[in-house]
Amino acid sequence: MTEVALLTEADTEVVATDFAAYRAMILRAGDVGRWLHSATPHLRLWIAAGEADDPRGMVLIGECLTEGVTYEQDVDEAFRLFSRAADLNFPDAQYLVGECYVDGAGCPVDRQRAHEFHALAAKQKHGPAEFAVGLAHYDGVNGEPSNYEAAKWFLSAANHGHLPAQYKLGRMLTEGRELRRNLDFGMEWLRKASDAGYAKAQLALGMAYRDPQAGPPDDREALRWFKKAAEQGVAEAKFQIGLMFYNGAGLRIDLLKAADWYADAAESGHPEAGYRLGLMFRDGHNPNYDEALKWFDRAARNGHKQAAWCAQELTGR
């Protein structure tokens, strides 16, 4: 790295502001690479901070190296920087060292070592690390899987604003398969994550509003949350909207809109949507076998066996 001038007080404030924005983005499970690209005008300040043993600078430069932003991707050097910052008992760096051990980025894959570093950060109430500790209990990294222990850590992470934890806990509570069902508490967490823009939670909330076991179905609310998730590119949400228009669930049946949503979902990689669209073209009042074959083929390429059979049948007509 090139030599840089010592940081002024104003420079240090810029680094602090950048790191606060980075930390907030991590809590949202946002796009690290995109954020780094937007913030690289301050790169020289991050370098100077890291060289001055400020762990915030080390983490930000390490993330640039991990994502290949400004630098060539170098996970070995990123791991070295994260480890150096972790030695200063910096929770964000401890969490990232744990993630490196999970992914084998700059080090061998070692779930036990990952758990140790995640636990160090979790003790300092680092939300993503608490979630990672919960996942370790969920997967049984240290013994038998424990949904109860996992949920305790998910709850702590959720209370610290970690959107994936809010989503995971909300699903566990509303679905009632892994924990005793608590609809009110589960819906509360799904709404919280959904209001913050977490697409997976928006889809799950829409599904919960359509689930009779979660109370009287509310198709209007379901559609609202499906559309929010669809706007973020979630293929399953697009498919669910298509189903609602096709079946008239809380809506007037509209086959044209159903087909449009199925097509959008299929183009996003949803095999069932492509299959159902193929059926609409094949079995409609004015069949269009070429279009049906196109959508069956697309669904088949995405692993839909019935669509593959339908495509083969049409090809042999």
C-alpha angles and dihedrals in degrees: 000000000000123000115264136189121262114273119260121216089259090052091051090052090053091053090048092050092048092049092049089053090048092049092050090050091052090052088055091047087237131169105287095188094052092048092049091052090054093049101042093105083081094050095113090055091052090050092050091047092051092049088052089056094255103150091209090065092046092052094047093048090044089054090050089054092047093050096038092240112158089338131064108265108271114169092174092061091041090054090050091053094045090049092049091052091044089056085063088060091250108160098209089056093045088054092050093049086054090051090051089055090049093052100032090239108160091342139049118282106265118162092186093056089044090055091050093055093042089052091053091054093042090058086063091053095253103168100211090046091050088052090050091051088051091052090051089056090044091054095040096240091160099033135305116012113255120195090185094056090043091052092052090057093042089054092051091048091046091053088053091057101260106153098201088053092050089050095046094047091046092053094047091052098043097043095045095206099111100025135022105282116259106172099182095050092042094050089048091059094043090052092048093053092041093051087053089056102256104157098204090054091048090055092046091049091051090051091049091053088055095046112101089203089061092058135278107345115252106199094178092058091042091054092048093056094041089056092051091052091044090054086061092053101259105160095201091055091053090050092050091053089051090052091051092053092044095050098034093238102174088333138078109266108262114174094184092057090043090054092048092053093044089052092050091049093046091051087053089057102267107146098193090054091053091048094050092047089052089053091052092054093044099044102032126113090265105033118212106195095180091058091043090053091049093056095040088053092050092050091046091053087055091055103267105147097191090051089052090053091049091049091051091049092051092046089057095051 
